[in-house]
Amino acid sequence: MEKKRQIIYFKNYFKKFFDSQTEKVKEKKDYDLYLISVAEIIPKKFFQFIEGTDGLFEIKIEYESNIYRIFCCFDEGKLIVLFNGFQKKSQRTPPIEIDKAKKIKEEYFESKNKGK
């Protein structure tokens, strides 16, 4: 399938989270990220805007009885930049994780603007 969008990660925030998972969880995350990259329209089941965050989204991944979230944003249209991730253990997304993602997003755009 042809990719509709490119997915990258900023620094090692996502990579540290990803590397700490079991091989089966990594495979599931890779598969879901692939689906997001090729889908014409990303299903809300996988991808959702976080209200009040100025462009922050979360990728939702379920594997067995575990739920994982990966924060990200769009940049330059078809580019998705992955930030931090965590295993969700409660109904609400912890505000500390959202705050962390906001700071990483700011760091990403500051770093990008310095490079111009």
C-alpha positions in Angstrom: 0.0 0.0 0.0 1.1 3.5 -0.7 2.0 5.7 2.3 -0.3 8.7 2.8 1.9 10.2 5.5 5.4 9.8 7.0 5.9 9.0 10.7 9.1 10.0 12.5 10.0 10.3 16.1 11.7 13.3 17.8 14.9 12.6 19.7 14.7 9.4 21.8 11.4 10.1 23.7 9.3 7.6 21.7 12.2 5.2 21.1 12.9 4.7 24.8 9.2 3.9 25.4 9.1 1.6 22.3 12.3 -0.3 23.3 11.0 -1.0 26.8 8.1 -3.1 25.4 7.9 -6.8 24.7 8.4 -8.0 21.1 4.7 -8.8 20.7 3.7 -5.3 21.9 6.3 -3.8 19.5 4.9 -5.7 16.6 1.4 -4.5 17.4 2.6 -0.9 17.7 4.5 -1.2 14.4 1.4 -2.6 12.7 -0.9 0.1 14.0 1.6 2.9 13.0 1.8 1.3 9.5 -2.0 1.4 9.3 -1.9 5.1 10.3 0.7 5.8 7.6 -1.3 4.2 4.8 -5.0 5.0 5.7 -6.7 7.6 3.6 -8.6 8.7 6.7 -7.3 7.6 10.1 -10.0 5.9 12.1 -10.9 7.6 15.4 -10.3 4.2 17.0 -6.5 4.8 16.5 -6.1 8.5 16.4 -7.7 11.3 18.3 -7.2 15.1 18.9 -6.6 16.1 22.5 -8.8 19.0 23.3 -7.1 22.2 24.6 -3.6 21.2 23.5 -3.0 23.3 20.4 -2.5 20.4 17.9 -1.6 17.5 20.1 -3.0 14.1 19.1 -2.8 10.6 20.7 -2.4 7.3 18.9 -4.3 4.6 20.7 -3.0 1.1 20.7 -4.6 -1.9 22.4 -2.9 -5.2 22.8 -4.4 -8.1 24.8 -5.8 -6.3 27.9 -3.3 -3.4 27.8 -3.8 0.1 26.4 -1.0 2.3 25.2 -1.0 5.9 24.1 1.6 7.7 22.0 1.4 11.5 21.7 2.2 13.1 18.4 1.4 16.1 16.2 1.3 16.9 12.5 4.0 19.0 10.8 4.1 20.1 7.2 0.9 18.4 6.3 1.6 14.7 5.9 4.3 14.3 8.5 3.4 12.8 11.9 6.0 13.4 14.7 5.9 10.9 17.6 6.7 12.2 21.1 6.3 10.3 24.4 4.3 7.2 25.1 2.9 5.4 28.1 0.8 2.5 29.2 -2.6 3.7 30.2 -3.9 2.3 33.5 -6.9 4.5 34.2 -9.9 5.9 32.3 -8.5 9.4 32.0 -5.2 10.3 30.3 -2.9 11.5 33.1 -2.4 15.3 32.9 1.3 14.8 33.6 1.7 12.8 30.4 -0.1 15.5 28.4 2.1 18.2 29.9 5.2 16.1 29.0 4.0 15.8 25.4 3.3 19.5 25.2 6.9 20.3 26.3 8.3 17.8 23.8 6.2 19.4 21.1 7.5 22.9 22.0 11.1 21.5 22.0 10.5 19.9 18.6 9.3 23.2 17.0 12.0 25.3 18.7 14.6 22.9 17.4 13.1 22.9 13.9 13.0 26.7 13.8 16.6 27.0 14.9 17.6 24.9 12.0 16.1 27.3 9.4 
